Amino acid sequence: MAASLTISWHGISCFSIEAKHGDAVANLVTDPFDPSVGLKLSRALAADVVTVSHDHLGHNNVAAVKAAGEKPLMVVDAPGEYEVGGLFIYGIAAPHDPAGGAERGFTTLYRFEVGDLSVAHLGDLGTPIVDAQRAALEDIDILMLPVGGGPTIGAKEAVELVSALEPRIVIPMHYAIPGLKDKRESVDRFLKEIAAAKPERTAKLKLTKKDLPTEEMRVVVMELE
C-alpha cells in the first residue's frame, strides 16, 4: 500500500505531519514554539513524536504538544536514528552559524521517511551544508527550509540549497508573518529568487508518491492552519 503524508503549518518551523503506510500511522510535530515569539499554537496540538531542531524558544516548546495516543509523547532533539509507527527519523548535526557553531551553537536537520516518501526539515539552518550533510539529504521528495534570513539562511542561500538537493516539492518556512516579533524577510523575496511567479498556496497538503511532480519542481507556500 502506498504511503501518504498530510502536512499543515503553524508558523516559523512548526509543522504537523500525519504519515501513513499501510495500517501504520504516525503523527509528528516539528519545532513547536513558545508564545513569547508573538504567535500561538492550538491547544489541541497532538502527536506521537515531536522533533526539536535546537534549544530556542522559537523551536523547543515541547510542552505545547500532547500525546496523540495512549503512549507518552516521544521527543527527538538530537542527531541519531529513530522510529515510531512506521515513520523513520534521521537527525543530522549542523552548525547554526557560519563560525562553525561558535556563535549560536548547533541545530539538527531532520530527514523523515515513510514508505516511499521522504521529507527534509532543515530547522534553523544558518549556513550552507557540507558534503556529509548533503549526502544524508540526497533524493528527498519534499524540502522544508528556512528562507527568512536573520539567524537562518536567506532567500539567495535557500535557492542555492534547493539547486543542490533537487527536491520535487519545496516548502519555505521561517519567514516574516503577521504577529511574529523577530524580524525576518518576506517569503516573496524567496519566491522571486526561485522564479516562482505563481506558487501553490494551501493550508493542508496531502501527498502520495504519485502526486509528486515528474518534471518541474513544485513550490508550495503553506497558509497557517
C-alpha positions as CSV (number, residue, x, y, z in Angstrom):
1,M,0.0,0.0,0.0
2,A,1.3,3.5,-0.9
3,A,2.5,5.8,1.8
4,S,0.8,9.2,2.3
5,L,1.5,12.5,4.0
6,T,-0.8,15.2,5.3
7,I,1.1,18.4,6.1
8,S,-0.1,21.5,8.0
9,W,1.9,24.6,9.0
10,H,1.6,26.5,12.3
11,G,4.2,29.2,11.7
12,I,8.0,29.6,11.9
13,S,9.4,26.0,11.5
14,C,6.4,24.2,13.1
15,F,4.5,21.7,11.1
16,S,2.1,18.9,11.8
17,I,2.7,15.8,9.6
18,E,0.5,12.8,9.5
19,A,2.4,9.9,8.0
20,K,0.5,6.7,6.9
21,H,1.8,3.5,5.5
22,G,-0.5,0.5,5.4
23,D,-2.0,0.2,8.9
24,A,0.7,2.2,10.5
25,V,0.0,5.9,11.3
26,A,2.4,8.3,13.0
27,N,1.7,11.9,13.9
28,L,4.6,14.3,14.0
29,V,5.1,17.9,15.1
30,T,8.3,19.8,14.3
31,D,9.8,22.7,16.2
32,P,6.8,23.9,18.4
33,F,7.3,27.5,19.5
34,D,6.7,29.4,22.7
35,P,4.0,32.2,22.7
36,S,6.7,34.7,23.6
37,V,7.6,34.8,19.9
38,G,4.3,36.5,19.2
39,L,2.4,33.5,17.8
40,K,0.1,31.0,19.4
41,L,-0.2,27.3,18.9
42,S,-3.5,25.4,19.0
43,R,-4.2,23.9,22.4
44,A,-5.4,20.8,20.5
45,L,-1.9,20.2,19.0
46,A,-1.1,16.5,19.5
47,A,1.4,14.0,18.1
48,D,3.2,10.7,18.7
49,V,6.6,12.3,18.2
50,V,7.9,15.9,18.3
51,T,11.2,16.9,16.8
52,V,13.2,19.9,18.1
53,S,15.9,21.4,15.9
54,H,17.6,23.3,18.7
55,D,17.0,24.7,22.2
56,H,15.5,28.1,21.4
57,L,12.1,29.5,22.3
58,G,11.0,29.5,18.7
59,H,11.6,25.8,18.3
60,N,11.6,23.9,21.7
61,N,8.1,24.3,23.3
62,V,7.5,20.5,23.7
63,A,5.0,21.2,26.5
64,A,2.6,22.7,23.9
65,V,2.2,19.2,22.3
66,K,0.0,16.5,23.8
67,A,0.4,12.8,23.2
68,A,-1.9,11.7,20.4
69,G,-2.4,8.2,21.8
70,E,-2.0,6.2,24.9
71,K,1.8,6.1,24.7
72,P,3.8,9.0,26.0
73,L,4.9,11.7,23.6
74,M,8.3,10.8,22.0
75,V,10.7,13.7,21.9
76,V,13.6,13.8,19.4
77,D,16.0,16.6,20.0
78,A,19.4,15.4,18.9
79,P,21.2,13.7,15.9
80,G,20.6,10.0,15.6
81,E,18.1,7.4,14.1
82,Y,14.6,6.9,15.5
83,E,11.4,5.1,14.5
84,V,7.8,5.5,15.6
85,G,4.7,4.0,13.9
86,G,6.5,3.2,10.6
87,L,8.0,6.7,10.4
88,F,11.8,6.8,10.4
89,I,13.6,9.9,11.6
90,Y,17.2,10.7,11.0
91,G,18.8,13.7,12.8
92,I,21.8,15.3,11.2
93,A,24.0,17.8,13.1
94,A,24.8,21.2,11.5
95,P,26.3,24.5,12.8
96,H,23.8,27.2,13.5
97,D,26.2,29.9,12.2
98,P,29.0,30.4,9.7
99,A,31.5,30.3,12.5
100,G,31.1,26.5,12.9
101,G,28.7,26.8,15.8
102,A,30.9,29.2,17.9
103,E,28.3,31.9,17.9
104,R,24.9,30.2,18.2
105,G,25.7,26.5,18.7
106,F,24.3,23.7,16.6
107,T,21.0,22.8,15.0
108,T,19.6,19.4,14.0
109,L,18.4,18.8,10.4
110,Y,15.9,16.1,10.1
111,R,15.1,13.5,7.4
112,F,11.7,11.8,7.7
113,E,10.9,8.6,5.7
114,V,7.6,6.7,5.5
115,G,7.3,4.0,2.9
116,D,8.4,5.5,-0.4
117,L,8.2,9.2,0.7
118,S,11.0,11.3,2.2
119,V,10.9,14.8,3.8
120,A,13.8,17.0,4.9
121,H,13.2,19.7,7.6
122,L,16.1,22.0,7.9
123,G,15.3,23.6,11.3
124,D,17.2,26.7,11.9
125,L,20.0,26.2,9.4
126,G,22.2,29.2,9.2
127,T,25.0,28.2,6.9
128,P,25.5,26.3,3.7
129,I,25.5,22.5,4.1
130,V,28.7,20.4,3.7
131,D,29.2,17.2,1.8
132,A,28.3,14.9,4.7
133,Q,25.0,16.7,5.3
134,R,24.2,16.8,1.5
135,A,24.8,13.0,1.3
136,A,22.4,12.5,4.2
137,L,19.7,14.5,2.4
138,E,20.1,13.0,-1.0
139,D,17.0,12.0,-3.0
140,I,14.4,13.7,-0.8
141,D,10.9,14.3,-2.2
142,I,9.9,17.3,0.0
143,L,12.2,20.0,1.3
144,M,11.1,22.3,4.2
145,L,13.8,25.0,4.5
146,P,14.2,28.5,6.2
147,V,14.2,31.4,3.8
148,G,13.8,34.5,6.0
149,G,17.4,35.4,6.9
150,G,18.4,36.6,10.4
151,P,19.7,33.5,12.3
152,T,18.9,31.3,9.3
153,I,19.8,31.3,5.6
154,G,18.1,33.8,3.5
155,A,16.4,33.7,0.1
156,K,19.6,33.5,-2.0
157,E,21.2,30.8,0.1
158,A,17.9,28.9,0.2
159,V,17.7,28.8,-3.6
160,E,21.3,27.6,-3.8
161,L,20.4,24.8,-1.4
162,V,17.3,23.8,-3.5
163,S,19.5,23.6,-6.5
164,A,22.0,21.3,-4.7
165,L,19.4,18.9,-3.2
166,E,16.9,19.0,-6.2
167,P,13.7,18.1,-4.2
168,R,10.4,17.6,-6.0
169,I,8.5,19.9,-3.7
170,V,9.8,22.9,-1.8
171,I,8.0,24.3,1.2
172,P,9.5,27.6,2.5
173,M,9.4,28.3,6.3
174,H,10.8,30.6,8.9
175,Y,10.0,34.0,7.3
176,A,8.0,37.1,8.2
177,I,4.4,36.6,9.1
178,P,1.9,38.9,11.0
179,G,2.5,38.7,14.8
180,L,6.0,37.3,14.7
181,K,8.2,39.5,16.8
182,D,11.6,38.7,15.3
183,K,12.4,40.4,12.1
184,R,12.6,38.2,9.0
185,E,12.5,38.6,5.3
186,S,9.2,38.1,3.4
187,V,8.6,34.8,1.6
188,D,8.1,36.9,-1.5
189,R,11.9,37.5,-1.8
190,F,12.5,33.8,-1.9
191,L,9.7,33.3,-4.4
192,K,11.3,35.9,-6.6
193,E,14.8,34.4,-6.3
194,I,13.5,30.9,-7.2
195,A,11.3,32.3,-10.0
196,A,8.0,31.0,-8.7
197,A,5.6,33.6,-10.0
198,K,2.5,31.6,-9.1
199,P,3.4,29.2,-6.2
200,E,0.7,26.9,-4.9
201,R,-0.9,28.1,-1.7
202,T,-2.7,25.7,0.7
203,A,-3.5,25.2,4.4
204,K,-3.2,21.4,4.1
205,L,-1.0,19.5,1.7
206,K,-1.9,15.8,1.1
207,L,0.5,13.7,-0.9
208,T,1.4,10.2,-2.1
209,K,4.3,9.3,-4.4
210,K,2.1,9.6,-7.5
211,D,1.3,13.2,-6.6
212,L,4.9,14.3,-6.8
213,P,5.9,16.2,-10.0
214,T,8.0,14.3,-12.5
215,E,9.4,17.3,-14.3
216,E,9.1,20.8,-12.9
217,M,9.6,21.3,-9.2
218,R,6.6,22.5,-7.2
219,V,6.9,25.4,-4.7
220,V,4.1,25.3,-2.1
221,V,3.5,28.2,0.3
222,M,1.6,26.9,3.3
223,E,-1.1,29.0,4.8
224,L,-1.5,29.0,8.6
225,E,-3.6,26.1,9.9
